[in-house]
C-alpha cells in the first residue's frame, strides 16, 4: 500500500549493547523520520 508506514527492523540486536551501534541506529531513525514521505509504501527498512 503506497501510503503505509514502513516496518523498521534493527539489523543486529546482539550489537545493540554497543553505544556506537545504538548511535548509528538513532541517526538512521532520525533520517527516516525527517524524510518519512519518501519511505511510505516501503515494506521494511533495516537500520543501520
C-alpha distances in whole Angstrom, upper triangle without the diagonal:
4,6,6,9,10,13,16,19,22,24,27,28,32,32,31,34,35,35,34,31,30,31,28,26,26,26,23,21,23,22,18,19,21,18,15,13,13,12,8,5,8,9,12,15,19,21,24
4,6,9,10,13,16,19,23,24,28,29,32,32,31,34,35,34,33,30,29,29,27,25,25,25,22,20,21,20,16,17,18,15,12,10,10,9,6,4,8,10,13,15,19,21,23
4,7,9,13,15,19,22,24,28,28,32,32,30,33,34,33,33,30,28,28,27,24,24,24,21,19,19,19,15,15,16,14,11,9,10,9,5,5,9,11,14,15,19,21,23
4,7,9,12,16,19,21,25,25,29,29,27,30,31,31,30,27,26,26,25,22,22,22,19,17,18,18,14,14,16,14,11,10,11,9,5,5,8,8,11,13,16,18,21
4,7,9,13,16,18,21,22,26,25,23,27,28,27,27,24,22,23,21,18,18,18,16,13,15,15,11,10,13,12,8,9,10,7,5,6,7,8,9,10,14,15,18
4,6,9,13,15,18,19,23,22,21,24,25,25,24,21,20,20,19,15,16,17,14,12,14,13,10,11,14,12,9,10,10,7,6,7,5,5,5,7,10,12,14
4,6,10,12,15,16,20,20,18,22,23,23,23,19,18,19,18,14,15,17,14,11,14,15,11,12,16,15,12,14,14,10,10,10,8,6,5,6,8,10,13
4,7,9,12,13,17,16,15,18,19,19,19,16,14,16,14,10,12,13,10,8,12,12,10,11,14,14,12,15,14,11,12,12,10,9,6,5,6,7,10
4,6,9,10,13,13,12,16,17,18,17,14,13,15,13,10,12,14,11,10,14,15,12,14,17,17,15,18,17,14,15,15,13,11,7,6,5,6,9
4,6,7,10,10,8,12,13,14,14,10,10,12,11,7,10,13,10,10,14,15,13,15,18,18,17,20,20,16,18,19,16,14,11,9,6,5,7
4,7,9,9,9,13,13,15,14,10,11,13,11,9,13,14,12,12,16,16,15,18,20,20,19,22,21,18,20,20,17,15,11,9,6,6,6
4,5,6,7,10,11,13,13,9,10,13,12,10,14,15,14,15,18,19,18,20,23,23,23,26,24,21,23,24,20,19,15,13,9,9,9
4,5,5,8,10,12,13,10,10,13,13,11,14,16,15,15,19,20,19,21,24,25,24,27,26,23,25,25,22,20,16,15,12,11,11
4,6,7,9,12,13,10,11,15,14,13,16,18,18,18,21,23,22,24,27,28,27,30,29,26,28,28,25,23,20,18,15,13,13
4,5,6,9,9,6,8,11,11,11,14,16,15,16,19,20,21,22,25,26,26,29,28,25,28,28,25,24,20,17,14,12,11
4,5,7,9,6,6,9,10,9,11,14,14,14,17,19,19,20,23,24,24,27,26,24,26,27,24,23,19,17,13,11,11
4,6,9,8,7,11,12,12,13,16,17,17,19,21,22,23,25,27,27,30,30,27,29,31,28,26,23,20,17,15,14
4,6,5,6,9,10,11,12,14,16,17,19,20,21,23,25,26,27,30,29,27,30,31,28,27,23,21,17,14,13
4,5,5,6,9,10,10,12,14,15,17,18,20,21,22,25,25,29,28,26,29,31,28,28,24,21,18,15,13
4,5,5,6,9,10,11,12,14,15,17,19,20,21,23,24,27,26,25,28,29,27,26,23,20,17,13,11
4,5,5,6,9,10,11,12,14,15,17,18,20,21,22,25,24,22,25,27,23,23,19,16,13,10,8
4,5,5,6,9,10,10,12,14,15,16,18,20,20,24,23,21,24,26,23,23,19,16,13,10,9
4,5,5,6,9,10,11,12,14,15,16,18,19,23,22,21,24,26,23,24,20,17,15,11,10
4,5,5,6,9,10,11,12,14,15,17,18,21,20,19,22,24,21,21,18,14,12,8,6
4,6,5,6,9,10,11,12,14,16,16,19,19,16,19,21,18,18,15,12,9,6,5
4,5,5,6,9,10,10,12,14,15,19,18,17,19,21,19,20,17,14,12,9,9
4,5,5,6,9,10,11,12,14,17,17,16,19,21,19,20,17,14,13,9,9
4,5,5,6,9,10,11,12,15,14,13,16,18,15,17,14,10,10,6,6
4,5,5,6,9,10,10,14,14,12,14,17,15,15,13,10,10,7,8
4,5,5,6,9,10,13,13,13,15,18,17,18,16,13,13,11,11
4,6,5,6,8,11,11,11,14,17,15,17,15,12,13,11,11
4,6,5,6,9,8,7,10,13,12,13,12,9,11,10,11
4,5,5,9,10,9,11,14,13,15,14,12,14,12,14
4,6,8,10,10,12,16,15,18,17,15,16,15,16
4,6,6,7,10,13,13,16,15,13,16,15,16
4,5,5,7,10,10,13,13,12,15,14,16
4,5,5,9,10,14,14,14,17,17,19
4,6,8,9,12,13,12,15,16,17
4,6,6,9,9,9,12,13,15
4,6,8,10,11,15,16,18
4,6,9,11,15,17,19
4,6,7,11,14,16
4,7,10,13,16
4,7,10,12
4,6,9
4,6
3
